[in-house]
Amino acid sequence: MSFKLLGLSEPILKAISKKGYNTPSPIQAKAIPPVLDGYDVLASAQTGTGKTAGFTLPMLHILSENPKEKFRPIRALVLTPTRELAAQVYANVKEYSEFLNLRSAVIFGGVNQKPQVATIRKGVDVLVATPGRLIDLNNQGLLSLKRVEIFVLDEADRMLDMGFLRDIERVMKLMPDKRQNLMFSATFSKDIKKLAFNILKNPVQVEATPENTAVEAISQKIYRVAKGLKTDLVIKLISDGNWKQVLVFTRTKHGANKLTKKMISSGITAAAIHGNKSQGARTKALKGFKDGTIRVMVATDIAARGLDIPLLPHVINFEIPNISEDYVHRIGRTGRAGAKGEAISLVSADETQYLRDIEKLIGEKLPVEIMEGFEPDPNASTAPIKPGQNRQPRNKKAKGPGDRSKKNSNSRNGGGRNRSKSRGSVNNKRSGGDRQSRN
């Protein structure tokens, strides 16, 4: 099937062709037609499947069919959980609308709001935003969502994980009841379906791949190792393999910083990316990782969510996640576009149950290796670590990677208020030690 057969306009087809795309991905082929027909859509698609174009292309087509050239109210709103994802969605909107008379803007926290406000005042058709900055500007009377015709909720599952449910509800009240709604999520969990019921009206449900299925092109491997030897092992793997682009996942911000410092001291260029990093630092780290000046990016799950890193060859789980679905999200960042990828997980004794849960989810037994000199501790407890924590030996008083000071747990990334009261029951089962708070 070609993009032309989907019914998209010539200016959009021209932009698609300029980017070198000829054939729609499965999620695009399934999502674009019902969106063009005006239906609400609930789509299951992970990052890297082309989901952004799945809603961007038909959204731009619909808006261009009924232009508002003189006065440009916000007619389409795309809500994303993170700044990085917002910036990437905006970049796609700009590229695909190159030959259309449409204006777009992106707003998120962590940066000066004045340039964003100035752009909005000139009139924009499409606004890409994170919840925090969107609500802040609305409260200041600097934007209006009363003319929104299309609402897109991207990465809905991560929105819930990060405690944005109450903000989503507030945004919903700012828009007209009569509008088209598109909701994209990596999973169709009970909480997602409950949220969809409150947002979507008689939605068409589409799914690109079987839920929680790992990419076949990815080579997966487990290294059993003592917890205290993980840092040395990951440095050895990267150094001996001369790997040039590696994304390493840790559970906590503190753990990401600590591992990054160890790598730099071992001669490996590395950068950490997480919710406590400034927007400038995060943008700089991502740029360096993409252009090759930084070999290793150490990230927490939420900070890495939505990052578009094409042809990423290596993903390492320094600590495997206690939420099995997050494992699929992590390794899905490699092996894209038909390229080969490798996912390595370092598993200590107290992560044994998490590994079993992951293998049950993906329906396969993962190959296990033990490297000489990095053997697992035969006396270590196999009791699972508590969510959001990494246990320390009893004779040590130092804080571990999972410890979170009162200041950190209550801080708002960028100076906002605490969100703990708005997380709700859906978020209480989540962990990971990192939550990008206000965007």
N, C-alpha and C positions, 0 to 999 in steps of 0.2 A: 504494500500500500504506500502511496506517496502522500505528501502533505496536501497536494492539490486536491486529492480526492476527499479530503476532510471538509472542504468547503471554505477554506480560509481565503481572504482577499489577496489580490495580487501584490499590494505593498508589503503585506506580511510575508508572503511567499518569497518575495525578493530579499527580505531581511534574513529569512531562514536560509536561503541559498547562499547568501553572502557569508554566513557562518559555516558553510560547508555541510549542512545537514540535508539529506534527501528523503530519508525514511523515518517516520515517527517511531518512537519507542513504544513498547506495549502500553504503558500508562497513558501516553499521549493519544494513541489510537483509540483507547477506550474512554478517556475522559473528555476529549475535545468535542466530539459530536453532541453528547447530551448538554454540554455547557452552551454550545452554539444554539441549541434548540430551546434554551431558556430554563432548563431544569436545575434544581438544586442538586449538588453532587457530593457524595461522601466517597472519598478515594483512599485506598490504602497503597502507599508508595513510600519507599525509603529514599533517603538522600542518595543521589547518584543514578537514579532511574529516569531522569528527565522530567520529574514531576513539576518543576517550576514552569517549564514551557507548557505543561499540561493544563495549567490554568491561565498563564500569561497570554498565550496566543489567542484563545477564544475570547478572553476578556478584552483584549485590544481590538479584536475584530468587532465585537458588539459596540464598544464605545465609539469606534470610528464610523460606524454606520449611522450614528445619530450625534454628530459633533456639536459642541457648544463653544464656538470660537470667541465670541465677544466676552461673555462672563463665564469663567471656568471654575465652577464649584467642584469640590472633591466628589467624583462620581464612582470611583472604585477605591476600596480600602483593602490592602493586604496586611494582615497582622501576623507578625513573626515573633518567636520567643527571644531571639538574640540579635545583637547588633550586627554580627558578621553575616548572619543569614539575611537580615534586612538589606544590607549593602549589596549582597550578591543577587537578591531578587530584583532590587532596583537596577542593577547593572543589566540584567536580562531584559527588564522592561524597556530600558533605554535602547538596547540593541534591536529588539524586535519591533520597536515603534519608530525606527530611524526614518522610514519613508511615510509615516503617518503624521497628521497634524494633531498630535496629542502631547501634552506636557505631563511630566511626572516628577515626584520628589520623594526623598527618604528622610525620615526623622528617627532619631534614637538618642538616648542619654549618653552622658560621659563627654559630651562636647558642647560648645557654645550653641545656644538655641537661636541666636540672632540670624545667622545665615539661613537656617531652616525656615524661620518665620518669614524672612524676606522673600524666599522662593514661593512659599504658600500664598503670600499676599498678591503675587503676580498672577496667580491662578494656576491650578494643577488639576488634571483629570484623574490621575492615578497617584495615590499616596501609599507608600510602603512605610510601616511603622512598627515600633515595639510598644507594648502597652504603657509603660511608665511615662515616656515622653509624650505620647499621644494624649493621655489623660491630663498631664500637666498643662499642655498647650491649650487644651479645651477648657480647662478650669480658668485659664487666664483670658479666655475669650479670643484666642488668637487663631482658632480654626473652627470650622463647623462641619459636622457629618450629616446634616439634615437632608443633603441631596444625594447621598450614596445610593447607587443602583446595584452595585456588585460588591459583596463582602467575601473576602477569602481569609480563612483561618488556616495558616500553614503550620506544619509540625504541631498539630493539636495535642498529641500525646505528651510532647515535651512541655507544652504550655501548662498542662495540668501538673506535670512533675515539678515545675518551677513555681507553683503556687499562684498562677495567674487566673484562676477560675473567677474570682471576684472581679478582677479587672475586665475580663472578657464580658461578664454580665453588665458591667458599667458601660462598656463600649456599645453593647447591643442596644442599650436604652437611648443612645445618642443618635442612632440611625433610624430612618423610616421603616415601618413594618413591611412595606411592600418593596422587596429587593430580592435579588438572586444571591444565594449563599453557596459557597464552595468550601469544603472542609477536607484537608489532607492530613493523614496520620500514618505513621509507620505500622500501627497495629489497630485492630478493631476490638479493643478491650471493652469490658462492660462500662467503664467510666466514659470511654469515648462515645459509645453508643448512646449513653445517657445524655451527654453533652450535645450530640448530634440531634437527638430528639427535641431538645430545647431551641436549637438554632435552625435546622433544616426543615423544609416543608416537602413532604412526599419525595424524598431524594432518590436519585439513581445511584446505586452502589456499585463501584468499580474497584477491581483489585488487579494489580499488575503481576504479582507473583504470589504463590502460596504464602500465607502469613508465617513470619518468623523462619523463613527458609534461608540457609546460608548460600552464598554464591558458589557455584560449582568450580569456578576458575580459581578459587582461593585454596592454596595449600595450607592446611592447618596442622600445627604441631604443639605439643605440650612438653615443657621441661619441668620435671620434678626437681625442686631445689629447696634448700633450707632458706627460711625467710631472710636471715642475716646475710646471705650470699647473693641475693637477687641483684643488687646494684653492680657487684663485680661481674656477674654473669651477663647482664645486659650490655655492659661496656665491652666485654670480651666478644660477644656476638657481633656487635656493630663494628668494632675495630678489626677483628679477624676477617669478617666478611666484606670489609671496606664498603659498607652500605652508605649510600649518599643521601637518601631521603627516607626517614623513619619517623612514624608517628607512634609515640609511646603513651599509653594510658595509665594514669594513677587514680586512686580513689579520691585523694584529697589535694587541696591547694598546697598545703604544707609539704606533702610528699612530692608534688610536682616541682616545687622550688628546690627541695633538697636534692632530688635526683639530677636536676639540671646543673646545679653547682658541681656535683660529683663528676658529671660528664665533661664539663668545661675544664675542670682541673685535670682530667685525663686526656685533654687534647682534642676533644670532640666538640665542635661548635653546636650549641644547643640553646633553646629558648623555651620558657614555660609560658603557657597560655591558660588563664583561668579567670574567674569572676573578680578577683582582687586586682587584676592588672588594669592599668588605664587603657582607654581606647587607643591612644597613640602607641603604647607598647604592644598591644595585641595586633594592631595593623602592621607595625614594623616587623614583628615576629613572623606573621603569616607571609609577608612579602619576602623576607629573607629565606623562609622555608621553600617558597615556590621558585625563587630564582637560584637556589642552590648555595647561597652564602651561609645558610644554617642547615646542618645535616639532620638534626634531630629536633622535633617539636614534642615537648612533654605536655600533655593536656589532661584535663578532667573531662568527664563525659559531657557535661552541659556546655563547657566552653568550646568543645570540638563539634557540637551539634550544628549541622548545617554548613560546615566548612567545605568548600568545593576545591578539592585538591586532585586534579586529574592525574591518572596513571601513577598513583601512589604504590610503590612496590612492596613496602614493609609496614606492618602494624604489629606492635608488641604490647601485650597486656602485662604490664609490670605487676599489676594486681588484677585478677579476674573479677568481674562485677558480681555482686550478690543478686542482681536482677538479671535473669538469664537472657531476656530480650535485649538488654544492653550489649551483650556479647555479639549478637547478630548485627546490631547497629555499628559497633566498633569495627569488626572485621570487614563489614561491607564497604569500608572506605578504600579498600584495595581491590584489585581484580575487576576494575570497571572497564567498560567499553571493550570487552573482549580481551583485555590484557591480563597477564598472569600476575598473581599477587600472593604474598606470603603473610600468614598471621601466626604469630608465636605467642604463647601464653606461659608465664612463669608461675607455677603453682606450688605453694607451700602446703604443709600438712593441714593447717586450719582452713584451707580453701577447698579441701577435698569434696565437701558436700556441694559447694557451688559448681564445681566441675561436673559432678554427676547430674545436677539440675540442667546444666547447659547441654550435656550430651543427650539427655532425655528430650530436651526441646528440639534440637536439630536432628534427632533420630540417628545418630551415629557415634561410634566410639572413636575418640581422637587418639592418634598415635602418641605414645609417650617416650621420651628420651631422658637419660640422666647423663650429664656431662661429668667426666672425671674431674675431681677437685671441687665440684659443686653439688655433691650428693645431698639429698634431703636428710634432715635430722631424724634419726629413727626414734628418738625419745620425745619428739614434739607432739603436742596434743592435736588431734584431728577435730576437736570441737570447733564449729564455725565461729569466726570472729563476729562481734556484734556489728550490726549495720552502722556504717559511718565511722568505724573505729578500727585502728590497728593496735593490737595489744602489745604492751612492752613487758619484758621480764620483770618479775616482782622486785628484784633487787635494784631496779633502776627507777629513779624518780623523774627522769626527763620526760617531757611530753613527747608522745609519738606522733607519727604523721597524721593520725586520725583525730588527735586532740584539737578541739576548737575552743578558743578562749571566749569568754563572755562577750568581749568586744567584737570578735569576728562573727559570732553567731547572731549578733544583733545588728551588725552593720548593714547598711544599704549600699550596694555597689553603685557608688556615684552620689551618695549623700541623701538617699530617700528614706522613707520610713520602713519600719520592720514589717515583714509580710507574714510572720509566723501564724497570725490569727486567721489568715485567709487561705491557708493551704488546704484545710478540709480533710476528710477521711481518706480521700483518694490519694493524698500525698503522704500520709503517715506511714504507708508501707514502703515508701521509697527511701533510699539512702544515697550514699556516695560522697558525703562530706563537702560537696560543692554545689552551690545554687546561685546562678547569676541572677541577682535579685531584681534590681530596677534597671530597666533598659531605657 
